[in-house]
Amino acid sequence: MPHHHLSFAIASLMLATTMASSAAPPASEFIVPVLQELCASCHGEKKQKGKLALHDINVNIAGGKDIERWEKILEMVSIGDMPPEDETQPTKEQREVLVEWISSELEKIGRGPTAVQRQL
């Protein structure tokens, strides 16, 4: 393998390891701004497409108030149905962090895809 290909492979592996091992950013610094940027125009205070409002969603998932809304967000973002194709899309990183954060928070209270798999 030529030297520059090996260097690229090592750098890529180091970046992936760093990203995987770093803690997810706090909800107030990442999750809320992403939801505001990408979701609020269709799921905000004035308009709630699909009867889903996100302007008042509680980021304290363990608090229990908005578990079903978070599960719906996780489902739709994970499968790529939201945002719709004709709307601004999250970056790959935004989508991955959003899905990972929601999954992790739901898992803490025995909900979400990993918790369901364990129950089966």
Secondary structure, 3 states (H helix, E strand, C coil): CCHHHHHHHHHHHHHHHHHHHCCCCCCCCCHHHHHHHHCHHHHCCCCEHHHCCCCCCCCCHHHCCCHHHHHHHHHHHHCCCCCCCCCCCCCHHHHHHHHHHHHHHHHHCCCHHHHHHHHC
